[in-house]
Structures are given as C-alpha cells and as structure tokens.
C-alpha cells in the first residue's frame, strides 16, 4: 500500500502535487506516500512567488515556512558563523529560548547535533567529517536517527517528533553526489510539508558544501500523510475551498512566471 508522487523539479511543485494526490485520497489521507525532489534548493526561497503564496497563507494561520524549515536546519546561523562554530551558537544561544521541555524542543536540528550517549556528541558533524575523509571506505553508512524511544513513546498520537530517520547516500562521481532519504512517521501536508522540504534541502546543501559533494535529489517517505486544515489567526478553520484556492494561486503564479 503506497502512493507515489511523480518526481518533481523543485520543492514547491512537489508540495503541490503531493497535496493534490493525498487530498483526492479517501479521507484526505494516505499511507506510505513517496516523493522525490530533483533539486531541493531550486526556487526554495521566499523570493519565489509560488513559495511566497504558500508562506502568505501560512502567515494567516500564525505559521511560516521559515520557522518550519529552521527546525531542520538554521541556515542563517550557519551563514553567519560557519561550521563548526554555529553548532555552539545554536545550543547556547538559540535552544534555551525555544525549548519546550526536556523531551522535545521542536527542533530536529537539536537531535541531529546532540544525541544522548552518541560517541561523537554531534552525529551530524560526524557524518560530514566521515564523508570528506578519503580513508572512509563505507560510503553508504551515513545514517541519522531522530526518533528516540526514551523520549518519544507516549500516549499522544500526533505530538512530538514526526521526522524519524535520515539516510544520506553518496553516488559515484568526481565529486560524489549527495542524496537524502527522509522518513516521516506522520506528516501534515498543508502546514508542514513545504517547509520540511525546504529545510531538508538546506540541510543537504550544508552537508554537500562542507563535505565537497555535488547536490543530488531528496526523497521523502511519509508513512502517514494527512491534508490538515489549520486554524487561522482569527480562530476559524481553513476550509477545503480555501485550500483549493491556495493551490489555484500557486498554479496561476507558475503560469505568470512561465
């Protein structure tokens, strides 16, 4: 049982097609939804009118693409301080202001860079350093777990982490090409998916830049996907008509850009 989204060139068209196909499924939900973004950094900025249209919609619901993407990778912090200094900046300056509780801060980047009992203390940076080490012969063992049974098993069906696992792969070449497969246990496609895709693309860009790699495609598997209808800032809920109007706006913007 799965639903395959035809591969798309960028994040926003992937989001659009995934939302449409899942919305057309029974109950507006689906299991094992598989999608591939050929270039996860292409048009992944708010300056892209299509991305801007989705962000404007989310802002009216007290959300933003920047905030969602930032939970996966804080690009501005990286650009300002560089690696590895920005890791300390995040944990000392940013994390204390956003932490919800000891179990879940809401930032996947926290778990990527500070895992309890991890030998290196920073699993993400360990992956980067191993990728750029020519003596490392195991070129398909760059795995990163985010689900933690000790912190995440509770009675809530949806709360807490949704992104569970990241698997980086290197394709042969000179330079090698970086790909990423991300596994989500639960996925809200209206509120979260586009920001998640952009954030994962930013994470891939960081790894590729620091490890001297070419950037390849991003693949995402949502083991459960749902077309959520988030509440607006005014307190009302989004309607299906609102959602379809948003998709039409993205389509119209794409036509104008072409």
Beta strands, then each sheet from edge to edge (+ up, - down):
strand 1: 3-4
strand 2: 29-37
strand 3: 142-145
strand 4: 163-171
strand 5: 177-184
strand 6: 187-188
strand 7: 214-226
sheet 1: 1+ 2+ 7- 5- 4+ 3-
sheet 2: 1+ 2+ 7- 6-
end
